[in-house]
Amino acid sequence: MSGARGARAEKTADTESSPLSTWLAARFERERRGVWILLVLILCYMAWANPRFYGRGNIAAVLNDAAILGIGAAGMTILIIAGAFDLSVTAIMGLAPLVALLYFGDLPGPVMVLVSIAAGALCGLVNGLIVTRGRVVPFVATLGTLFAFTSIAYIISDGTSVYLSNMFVMDLAGGRLFDVIPYSFVIMVAVFLVCHLFLRRLHIGRWIRAAGSNLRAAHVSGVDLRRIYLLMFVFSGALTGLAGILLTGYLASAIATQATNYNLNAIAAVVVGGTSLAGGRGTLLGTAAAALLFAVVNNALIMLGVSSYYQYLGTGIILILALVLGLIGFGGRIPVRAL
């Protein structure tokens, strides 16, 4: 008896003495393991194939690309966890900064940034009202607003580029901390911290996961689903407006089509990062890692001199590998729930 009690006590002590291993295991679980594996492999390969990849300017470019994708993907992560998604973010990325430049271009830079965020939030509000009040499924609703917002962006800009002259916005998008880390990447980190607060520290996070896990059960439990979805669409739109003005500052111009396929890239980053399209569960850390993987892959293909005709092929293969590695883990088999 004493030996059994001693074995149990030893096992309990071992379990309680490894909080770090538990924390690491939770953040590198199977669904997102493929992202980390490929990211490390590509970074190691680039150190051998083209050491210029690790130059300060190039690292800053990679982090900036990851930030612009990651900021929008953070809002998309919360939407998908709640059981919805937004196809109109591509149009919002073009429309929101155009509104800021065309109608508020003479105002100080911080005001222009806030206007772009507000314009994105307004577009998100339109999406949310169509979904919650019009009872239209998110796919159809946001597909329709994708065309509508793009058309509005073309109309107000006459289909031409609008050039940016505000130094604050350009410095915000192109400036660097310690001459390496772009301010946009710092902003992305702040955005992910806010999203983490939403999901893990506030009651609304539990309501979001409940809505994504079982819509009917959440409704019976008294969760105000209309308010949840409306708020999430507004929040996602605001983050997309922020990403749009950062992209505009980086390019020093805005055009309606400046973020082609941004919606697909954002959804892909969310899914590759380990968030379930079925809703109910997801990971912001995985989304951030996937956004960084996207940026690293695109930059690496360019630095290796791969033709633009093959870059999409290479990116697609890498992303499929990330998903496959995440599914099979190290055990060599695909779980039944993934089929």
Helices and strands as residue ranges (DSSP letters): H 2-16, H 19-27, H 30-49, G 51-54, H 56-81, H 89-104, H 109-132, H 138-157, E 162-163, H 167-174, E 176-177, E 181-182, H 183-200, H 203-213, H 215-220, H 225-251, E 253-254, H 262-272, H 284-303, H 308-328, G 336-338
